[in-house]
Structures are given as C-alpha cells and as structure tokens.
Amino acid sequence: MRRLLVAVLLLTLPVTTLRAQEALTADQRIADLTQLASFYAKNYAPYEWKRDVFGFDLLRLTPWLHRIHHSDDLDFQEALIEYVASLNDAHDLIAFPTNFSASLGMSVDIYDGRVLIDAINRILLPAAQFPFGVGDELVSIDGRPVQQIIEGFRKYAIAANQRSTDRAAASRLVSRSQQIMPHIPELGDTAVVVIRLASTGAANAYSIPWVKTGIPITSQGPVPSPRRGNGRIFLPSDDQTIQDAAAAGESGPVFQIANLPAADNTLPSYMEPLRALLNASVPKDYYSVLNIGGRFPIYALPAGFVRRLGTGSTDFFFSGTYVANGVRIGLIRIPSMSPPNVSLALQQLDQEIAYFNANTDALVVDVTRNPGGLVSFVESISQRFIPMPFRTIGFEIRATAVWVFQFASLLRNAQLQNAPPAIIANLQANFEAVLKAYNENRGRSVPVSLNSTGSLTLAPAPTAYAKPLMVLIDEFSASGGDMFPAIIQDNHRGPIFGMRSMGAGGSVVGFNGTAFTESFFRVTVSLMNRGNVVQTTEFPPAPFIENIGVRPDILVDYMTRANLMSVSAHLKPRKSGPSSL
C-alpha cells in the first residue's frame, strides 16, 4: 500500500517550471565524461567503423571538455547525450534517473514527407474542443516549424539512419521524457500548435495543455568528490559486516534496460554464460512509433483474408491466408524476436508452418516494426523458413576479459555436460578467437557463432517451409529485426520487400554508470558480420549490418497517408520516452 501511495503521489504532484542548477563541480563533470568515454573505449565494438565512416572519434575528448567546463547540470546531461548520439548507433543511448514526462495527448509520424497525427487521446483532447483528427498535419509548435524542431531533436532519437532517426524524433514533438530530454521541465503549461486539416486545407492554431507527470530534476544534488588522504572505514553500527549490509539492500534502480529479452528456454544450460550477448534489440519505448513490437500488421489486410493466429491471449504471432490471382498465400507476422516463452512460440510457429506447407503456394513473413530480441530466436525461426543448411550471421566480439571468461565458461560447461565432440571443437575455436583478439590492441574477434552448436552453418528444422516466400521489412526492423532479413537475403531464400531496415547490427549490453550523473547507458559490444561484402552508395563496402541495414530487393514505401487512414482504427498510440530504461 505504501508503494502504491508513493506512485500516486509521483503522478499527482504539481509541476512548476524550474531552472537548471549547477551542483556538479567542474572536476565532477570531467570525471563523468571521462568515465563514460572509458566505458566506450573498453567495450564499444564499432569504434573503428564510426571513426572511419562518420569521422567521430569517441577517444578525442578535447572539444567535449571545453564544452562542459562551464555548464549547469542539465546542459552537462545534454553534452553526454550528444556524445553518445554522435556514434549514430541505434543500440546506444544514455538516460538519467527521473520519471518526469510531458505529453500533448496525441502521437505523430512522418507520412508522405509530412508530420501527420496518427493517434489521438480523445479523453485529453475531446473532438468538440479540438476538431482535428488522424491524418491531419502538424505544422508548428510555439511558432517553430516542426521540421526545424525535428532537426534539433535528432540527438534524442538516433536510429542509425536519418529516415528512422527523423521518424523517432518526430514522436518527441508531442511526447517527451526527461530521462533523455533533460530540459523538458522548462516547458510551459500549454503549447500553441498549428494543425492543417486535411478536409479543408485550413491551418488552425490550438492551445493544447502539456500533460505533465512525475518529478522534474534540475540538479544532481551537491556531493563532495573523493580526494587524496588517509581515512578510516567505519563498519555499520550493528553486527553486520560490510558484505551483509550491501546484500541487505532491496531497492532497484529508477530505470532498467527496456525490453530485455527473456531467457531462451530452448537452449542447453551450457549457453548461460553468453546470455548477455544474445540481446540484439532496441527499446520499444525509445522508438515510440505506432505498433512497434505489436502483433497486428501496420497495413490493411487483403480482401478475403482468413485469420488463424492473433486473437488468442497466448498467440505470439499474427497469421492467416488469402487468395490472390488464384495463388494461395500465407501471411505470418513476427512482432519481435523476444517472445515471453520461446518454446511455446516455436511450437506455434511449427504448427503454422505445417499448415502453410500443406495449404499455401507462397508465404509472406512480416518483420516490419520488429525491435529485435534474442539472437537464438532469430536463428531458430530462420531454421523454419530455410529448408536447407545455411550460413547464419557471425558476431565480431569486442574482446574484453569479461567475454574471454564467458566464452571459456561456455566451453567448460559444454564439456562437463558431454556435448558432442563437433560442438566442443566449434566452441573451442570460438574461445580461441576471442582470446586472440583480447591480446590485440582494442581487438575484435573474427566472426564467431553465438548459438549452441558453435557453428556458423545451421541445419533446417524438420518442418521448414519449402515453398517461395517474401519478407516484409521497414526502417524499424531493428537489430534482431535486421538480422533475420539479412539471413534470408544472404542465403537467397526469397526477395526482401519494403524499406531498408534500421541498421542496428550487434549485441547490446546496459551499464549503470557515470557516478555523479547516475546515468544508465547501452553499449554495442559486438558487430554482426554477414560473411559477404555489401555494396551501397552511402558507405564503403563492408560485411556489416551496422548503419548499412538490409536493403530491400523490392523498394516500397508504405508510410503514406492513404495507408494510415486504412489502418488507423485498430492502432493505439505508444507513450514516448524510455520510462523503463
């Protein structure tokens, strides 16, 4: 009951406009920046790629040190956000402990190159008072054109490529979290919003209240810095040891990594040491576009569509069939790569594929707006869509002592569990590759497997779909959602249809760090390697998914107003801001 009362209090406290304060000393700001940079210097896998392609060297701190020399606490947070954003990495962000947020009661996205409303909370914005609707255009906020605001908000919404970034930044126009936007406590009580009505073309101004919740933070709170000198460590006043006192704490962090995939309950237990490396996902709350990670498709279903999965409480997939020009076509949507129960999800998929094999001539696999999840689940579903042995994605590991130890533990566990000799040999080779990289300067391993066989070649499942298929992707097919279409494309299984995927190509690990600003940040610790060089006009030839993404064989942009209006009835707005980061 006490926790409930506290939660209610946090949501109902009056919020006033506050000014940022300077509680951190210059030395403390330098310490936090250096600590953050040191974490990235030690752990960040794509460092050389970002340095050579984008010209950002995370090890060069001089311009950042100049910037933070005279800075209040919120401006310092902004500097740290821009430092991480400069990596142009969809996996990586830094967030700060606060629950303050502000919303205008709607969600928006970019359709046909314009910022359009795609959902409205009619409890907050009743139609009688606010006579605009889905499909109308957001033109300006407080006198500033929305495109100008989006340019300034890109640092709060980095998504590896500009189209994805701009769409995520557009969502911040109307829904903002202080965890990633430090200065939002300075928002006024209302915003003057200009909206162009699609029905008449008239651009009308509306005064819309910002709905603010939580406690705004304007200062870190002063704290002394460590200094040289002798001192005595005092034990707790009772009979507890220091270890007992530390173990007794029960309170968790203000935020945690969003959408951390559940453990894969189909893996052998010897895989536990690599569990953290299997996280290939982006947080849904951070990329708050409509229906990201949602079960229902983002497009109107074809005439005559007969639904199979999608309405049951335990259905992970959405599926069904339809007929076009006499061809029986199956459709299955995979909303994410992190089902709550992997074993159950794979059972459902096996049943659907058995049905599709018997009752369809072709299959469409939808991974649009898929934020990724478990590497192991991506490989398991790939085994069910590719009916012959195939090459999976390799991972170049940024070799630190932690990963050397984890790969050694994996090998030892497999030996103790009497894994087959071929698997032991593969795991031995992977361990040696990581160990070799560890002994190099900022070494990154050759591509290694992260699956339980230790091999980059996987066998198909017994019931794999054997007929033609096509995969739907878009710019929010991310991380594991990048990986799956890359496997399909690299093994020539079928065409990729839609827009380029996000380009979040690696494993990501979260750290609680920066001592004085108490931040949480995510670091990409491996690089996906496709095993073949990808040629594009924007990047040097490279085998990576990072930034490059997966390029469709058939380019189609569904981000149109016409498509929005055809599906808007069943879509619900997502609350923006990584509240669970």
Phi, psi and omega in degrees: 000321181298318180295323178297317179296321178297316180299316178297320180299318181297331182274343187246355179299137177294141182247129177240157179289125185242158179255142178295149181240164180246087179263330178286141174278166178301319179297323179291322176296317178298320181297316181292317178299315181295321179296315179299313180298325180292320175302314180291320179301323183279322194246341191282119185286317186275024185307308184295322178299314181292321180295315187279328185269318185255352178074018178254119179253106184293347179275347180270100187261353186305310181296329179286324177295321176297318184295320187270001185301314174242103188204134172283175189295321180288323175296326177293318175300319177302320180296317179295321177298315180293326177300310180292321181297333181296344177287343183052049184240119183294337180283333196258132176205165173232137182223158187237153188282098174203152177249016184278135178212164180216140183218150175259009173079023178209169171233151182224161176205177183259116178235132181053032178080004180240152178276111183245149174288129177241358172197148181223137172271103185284349172289320179277327184233076181298142185299328181297325182266331183232081189278053172236168186209185178301134181097347175280157190261130172276119188261314184205160175228123180052041175083357181256128177302142185297326180296324177294319179293319180302318179301319179285339182267357182303325181296340178268006190210033184300129183222033170075337174214158191292324181296312178297318181298315181295323179293318178294321178296325179298324179296333180286348178301323190240356181210117192226141178241134180290343177304326182239356179229085193302327189269008184293344172300344181277357177299146175285184181286331182225162173237138174270111188247128177259126182234131178265121182282129180293330184290327185238341186082358181284139176257112184246148179262139179228140174266111185246129180287139169285125175271110186250135177225155177091187183248117179289143179248126179242356182208151176284344186086124185295145178207141179289153176270152172300151180215165178292152176141166178270148179200164182251137175269120180266132177284161175304155188289337178267204184271006180292146168277170176300320180295320178297317182296320179294321183288339185284342182294138183240346185284139180267177180289160178296325177223156177230169178299130183285141169058035176298121185299145174294157179298147178279108184279010174258353184276148172295151186296339180292349180278353185307321180300338181261010186304317182296325180288343181280357180278102175239080185212158169245151183287128181299322183293333180285317178261080193271049173279159182303132168070015177294129185074006182275154184285327187276142179297160183263013182227161177290136181285150182293157179301140179078011181293133179247114184282143175245297177251155174135345181251340181284149183295336180259004179288121174273325184260162166247132183209165177173188182221159173204169180240131177227120180053039178080000180262128179277119187240132173263151176227131173224129177257130176253104190289329178203175176254025181225068177295149179296334177222104185296318181301313180295319180298318180291326174298316177299317181295318178300319179295318180294318181293322176301317178295314181297320178301324184272338193231006179229162176257341181201165185223140172250126179249119185258115172238029173294150179048041178257114185277010178085199183161243186267130174303319183296323179290321176303315181291324180295319179287327177300322178296341180264354178245351180242112189273021177215164177304143185214162177270130176268184180277133173270159181236122173275113186270128170288105194282108171245172180300326179301312184285327173302313180296319182293319177292325176294319178295319177302312180299313181296317178300316180297322177296316181294332180267011175058045173298154181304150182304323180297320178293317178301318180296319178296315181293326176297316180296321179295317177301314182295326178294318179290320178297318179299316180294326180299327183273005176257166179288113184049049188292146173233132186291165166295163180300127178237161179276146174248019179257173188287347176272342184075007186249150174273356176250125183243148177271152178287158172288154182302330183254027184302144178293129189251357184259176182300146176216163176222145182246130177266130177225165172209187185286358172247020163277104196234142172061251172301331174288340168281319189296316183299308179295333176296317178297315179300314182291316183295332180260014172054040183279329181177168183287151174257131189237133175130222178248163179304144178286173190298315184094042175256090195249074176177183172269150182229139181233141179263144179232139166270118186197188197056102192300318189272327177268355173054043186275166168240137177217155181250140183230130175283117188252001176211166178236126173292135180235121186280350179084357175214151184282132179260130179256125175223167178278340186265339187230157173295154178305131184200154180270013189268160168266332182308123181068320182292320183071186174256124183269130183291149172283329178238109186273118178218130180257112180267001180279070179239156177296324181300317179292321178303313184292337181281342185235000191297335186296327184258007181261141180242143181290146173262143174285125181282152175107132186282068184297339180250018180295000000 
